[in-house]
Amino acid sequence: MTMDNQYCKVGTVTPITSGQQAVAILENRYRNFLKKASDQNGTDKRLNEFFQNKAQNIKKILEELVH
């Protein structure tokens, strides 16, 4: 049994498609970052701020897509 070569491009980015699918994906990511930020509340201030900033960046993108 031989193993076929498999190619994996590390660091490649798959673009989010436009429209409702993009909005749904971004909303999910936004909620996940907010949850992660609240989970870090009181334990790691820098990590909390990192997740809050990520959530705010996604919120801005969502607002641009919706309007």
PAZAPA-4460 file (N, C-alpha, C; in steps of 0.05 Angstrom, whole numbers, plus 32768, in hexadecimal, padded with zeros to 4 digits):
% residues 67
    n_x    n_y    n_z   ca_x   ca_y   ca_z    c_x    c_y    c_z   seq   type   mol
   8011   7FE8   8000   8000   8000   8000   8012   8019   8000     1      M     A
   800E   802A   7FEC   801E   8042   7FEB   800D   805A   7FF3     2      T     A
   801B   806E   7FFB   800D   8086   8004   800F   809B   7FEE     3      M     A
   7FF9   80A5   7FE5   7FF9   80BA   7FD1   8002   80D4   7FDD     4      D     A
   800F   80E5   7FCD   8017   80FF   7FD7   7FFE   8110   7FDB     5      N     A
   7FFF   811D   7FF2   7FE9   8130   7FF8   7FF5   814B   7FFC     6      Q     A
   7FE9   815F   7FF0   7FF3   817A   7FF1   7FE0   818B   8002     7      Y     A
   7FEB   8198   8015   7FDC   81A9   8027   7FEA   81C4   8027     8      C     A
   7FDD   81D9   8020   7FE9   81F3   8020   7FE4   8200   803B     9      K     A
   7FF8   81FF   804B   7FF6   820A   8066   7FF4   8229   8064    10      V     A
   7FE0   8234   8072   7FDD   8251   8072   7FCB   825B   805C    11      G     A
   7FC0   8249   804C   7FAF   8253   8037   7F94   825C   8043    12      T     A
   7F88   826E   8036   7F6F   827A   803F   7F59   8274   802B    13      V     A
   7F43   826A   8034   7F2C   8265   8023   7F19   827D   8027    14      T     A
   7F14   828C   8011   7F03   82A4   8015   7EE6   829C   801C    15      P     A
   7EDA   82AD   802C   7EBE   82A9   8033   7EAE   82B3   801B    16      I     A
   7E9B   82A3   8013   7E8A   82AA   7FFC   7E78   82C2   8004    17      T     A
   7E6E   82D0   7FF0   7E5E   82E7   7FF6   7E41   82E0   7FFC    18      S     A
   7E32   82F3   8005   7E16   82EF   800A   7E10   82E4   8026    19      G     A
   7DF9   82D7   8028   7DEF   82CD   8041   7E02   82B9   804F    20      Q     A
   7E10   82A9   803F   7E22   8296   804A   7E39   82A5   8059    21      Q     A
   7E43   82BA   804D   7E58   82CA   805A   7E4E   82D6   8074    22      A     A
   7E36   82E1   8073   7E2A   82ED   808B   7E27   82D9   80A1    23      V     A
   7E1E   82C1   809B   7E1A   82AC   80AF   7E34   82A3   80BB    24      A     A
   7E49   82A0   80AA   7E63   8298   80B4   7E6F   82AE   80C6    25      I     A
   7E6D   82C7   80BE   7E78   82DD   80CE   7E68   82E0   80E8    26      L     A
   7E4E   82DD   80E7   7E3E   82DE   8100   7E47   82C9   8114    27      E     A
   7E4C   82B1   810A   7E55   829B   811B   7E70   82A1   8127    28      N     A
   7E82   82AB   8117   7E9D   82B3   8121   7E9B   82C9   8135    29      R     A
   7E8A   82DD   8130   7E86   82F3   8143   7E7D   82E9   815E    30      Y     A
   7E69   82D7   815E   7E5F   82CC   8177   7E74   82BB   8185    31      R     A
   7E84   82AC   8176   7E99   829C   8182   7EAE   82AD   818F    32      N     A
   7EB6   82C4   8183   7ECA   82D5   818F   7EBF   82E3   81A8    33      F     A
   7EA5   82EA   81A7   7E99   82F6   81BF   7E99   82E2   81D6    34      L     A
   7E92   82C9   81D0   7E92   82B5   81E4   7EAE   82B0   81EF    35      K     A
   7EC2   82AF   81DE   7EDD   82AB   81E7   7EE6   82C2   81F9    36      K     A
   7EDE   82DB   81F1   7EE5   82F2   8201   7ED8   82F1   821D    37      A     A
   7EBF   82E8   821E   7EB1   82E6   8238   7EBD   82D0   8249    38      S     A
   7EC6   82BB   823C   7ED3   82A5   824A   7EED   82AD   8257    39      D     A
   7EFA   82C1   824B   7F14   82CB   8255   7F10   82E2   8269    40      Q     A
   7EF8   82EC   826C   7EF3   8302   827D   7EFC   82FD   8299    41      N     A
   7F0E   830D   82A3   7F18   830A   82BE   7F30   82F8   82C1    42      G     A
   7F37   82E9   82AC   7F4E   82D7   82AE   7F66   82E2   829E    43      T     A
   7F62   82EA   8286   7F78   82F4   8275   7F6E   830D   8266    44      D     A
   7F75   8324   8270   7F6B   833D   8264   7F74   8341   8247    45      K     A
   7F8D   833A   8241   7F97   833E   8225   7F89   832B   8212    46      R     A
   7F84   8313   821A   7F76   8300   8209   7F59   8309   8205    47      L     A
   7F4D   8313   821A   7F32   831D   8219   7F30   8334   8204    48      N     A
   7F43   8346   8206   7F44   835D   81F4   7F48   8354   81D7    49      E     A
   7F59   8340   81D3   7F5E   8335   81B9   7F44   832A   81AC    50      F     A
   7F35   831A   81BC   7F1C   830F   81B1   7F07   8325   81AD    51      F     A
   7F07   8339   81BE   7EF4   834F   81BB   7EFB   835E   81A1    52      Q     A
   7F14   8363   819C   7F1C   8371   8183   7F15   8361   816A    53      N     A
   7F1A   8346   816C   7F12   8335   8155   7EF4   8337   8150    54      K     A
   7EE4   8336   8165   7EC7   8338   8163   7EBF   8352   8156    55      A     A
   7ECB   8368   815F   7EC5   8383   8155   7ECC   8385   8137    56      Q     A
   7EE2   837A   812F   7EEA   837B   8113   7ED6   836B   8102    57      N     A
   7ECD   8355   810B   7EB9   8345   80FD   7E9E   8354   80FC    58      I     A
   7E97   8361   8112   7E7E   8371   8113   7E7F   8387   80FD    59      K     A
   7E95   8394   80FA   7E97   83A9   80E6   7E93   839E   80CA    60      K     A
   7E9F   8387   80C5   7E9C   837A   80AB   7E7F   8372   80A6    61      I     A
   7E72   8367   80BB   7E56   8360   80B9   7E44   8378   80B3    62      L     A
   7E4A   838E   80C0   7E3A   83A6   80BB   7E3D   83B0   809F    63      E     A
   7E55   83AE   8093   7E59   83B5   8077   7E4A   83A3   8064    64      E     A
   7E4A   8389   806B   7E3C   8376   8059   7E1E   8379   805A    65      L     A
   7E13   837F   8072   7DF6   8380   8075   7DEB   839A   8069    66      V     A
   7DFB   83B0   806B   7DF1   83C9   8061   7DFA   83CF   8045    67      H     A
***
